Amino acid sequence: MIPDFFNSPEPMTHIGAWRSILGLLIVLFATFVGVEIHIGNEDEES
């Protein structure tokens, strides 16, 4: 029973790592979408 308790924090670290990677991907995606919208607005004005 005790080894199970000590092994439980490890999956939490993987979840934390995946959460960080997912957050980074969302930020990068939002940046590219923002640039695309900005370029689209410049095309409409000219």
Backbone hydrogen bonds in HBPLUS format (Angstrom, degrees):
<---DONOR---> <-ACCEPTOR-->    atom                        ^
c    i                          cat <-CA-CA->   ^        H-A-AA   ^      H-
h    n   atom  resd res      DA  || num        DHA   H-A  angle D-A-AA Bond
n    s   type  num  typ     dist DA aas  dist angle  dist       angle   num
A0005-PHE N   A0002-ILE O   2.98 MM   3  5.19 123.8  2.31 103.5 117.9     1
A0006-PHE N   A0002-ILE O   3.24 MM   4  6.67 151.0  2.33 150.8 158.7     2
A0007-ASN N   A0003-PRO O   2.98 MM   4  6.18 141.6  2.13 147.1 157.6     3
A0008-SER N   A0004-ASP O   3.18 MM   4  6.25 129.7  2.45 140.3 151.0     4
A0010-GLU N   A0007-ASN O   3.30 MM   3  5.87 143.2  2.44 113.6 122.3     5
A0012-MET N   A0009-PRO O   3.14 MM   3  5.21 122.3  2.49  98.0 112.9     6
A0013-THR N   A0009-PRO O   3.23 MM   4  6.63 140.4  2.39 146.5 156.9     7
A0013-THR N   A0010-GLU O   2.99 MM   3  5.24 128.1  2.27 103.8 117.2     8
A0014-HIS N   A0010-GLU O   3.26 MM   4  6.68 152.8  2.33 150.0 157.3     9
A0015-ILE N   A0011-PRO O   2.93 MM   4  6.21 153.5  2.00 147.0 154.5    10
A0016-GLY N   A0012-MET O   2.94 MM   4  6.16 153.6  2.01 142.8 149.9    11
A0017-ALA N   A0013-THR O   2.93 MM   4  6.18 152.5  2.01 145.0 152.4    12
A0018-TRP N   A0014-HIS O   2.88 MM   4  6.12 164.6  1.90 152.3 156.1    13
A0019-ARG N   A0015-ILE O   2.86 MM   4  6.01 151.9  1.94 144.9 153.2    14
A0020-SER N   A0016-GLY O   3.01 MM   4  6.24 151.2  2.09 142.0 149.1    15
A0021-ILE N   A0017-ALA O   2.96 MM   4  6.26 162.1  1.99 152.6 157.3    16
A0022-LEU N   A0018-TRP O   2.83 MM   4  5.95 162.5  1.86 149.5 154.8    17
A0023-GLY N   A0019-ARG O   2.93 MM   4  6.06 156.9  1.99 142.8 149.3    18
A0024-LEU N   A0020-SER O   2.96 MM   4  6.19 155.7  2.02 147.2 153.7    19
A0025-LEU N   A0021-ILE O   2.95 MM   4  6.23 157.3  2.01 150.6 156.6    20
A0026-ILE N   A0022-LEU O   2.97 MM   4  6.23 154.2  2.04 148.4 155.5    21
A0027-VAL N   A0023-GLY O   2.99 MM   4  6.25 157.9  2.04 148.5 154.2    22
A0028-LEU N   A0024-LEU O   2.95 MM   4  6.20 162.9  1.98 151.7 156.2    23
A0029-PHE N   A0025-LEU O   2.88 MM   4  6.02 160.8  1.92 148.1 153.7    24
A0030-ALA N   A0026-ILE O   2.89 MM   4  6.05 162.1  1.92 149.4 154.4    25
A0031-THR N   A0027-VAL O   2.93 MM   4  6.12 149.3  2.02 145.3 154.0    26
A0032-PHE N   A0028-LEU O   3.01 MM   4  6.31 162.6  2.04 152.4 155.8    27
A0033-VAL N   A0029-PHE O   2.95 MM   4  6.18 158.2  1.99 151.4 157.8    28
A0034-GLY N   A0030-ALA O   2.89 MM   4  6.02 155.5  1.95 143.5 150.5    29
A0035-VAL N   A0031-THR O   2.95 MM   4  6.23 154.6  2.01 149.2 155.9    30
A0036-GLU N   A0032-PHE O   2.95 MM   4  6.12 156.1  2.01 144.9 151.7    31
A0037-ILE N   A0033-VAL O   2.93 MM   4  6.18 159.1  1.97 151.5 156.5    32
A0038-HIS N   A0034-GLY O   2.96 MM   4  6.11 157.0  2.02 144.4 151.1    33
A0039-ILE N   A0035-VAL O   2.90 MM   4  6.13 160.5  1.93 151.7 156.4    34
A0040-GLY N   A0036-GLU O   2.91 MM   4  6.08 156.8  1.97 145.1 152.2    35
A0041-ASN N   A0037-ILE O   2.91 MM   4  6.17 149.2  2.00 147.3 155.0    36
A0042-GLU N   A0038-HIS O   3.14 MM   4  6.43 150.3  2.23 144.5 152.0    37
A0043-ASP N   A0039-ILE O   3.07 MM   4  6.38 152.4  2.15 149.6 156.8    38
A0044-GLU N   A0040-GLY O   3.23 MM   4  6.47 149.5  2.33 143.8 150.9    39
A0045-GLU N   A0041-ASN O   3.22 MM   4  6.45 149.5  2.32 144.4 151.5    40
A0046-SER N   A0042-GLU O   3.36 MM   4  6.56 153.0  2.44 147.9 153.0    41
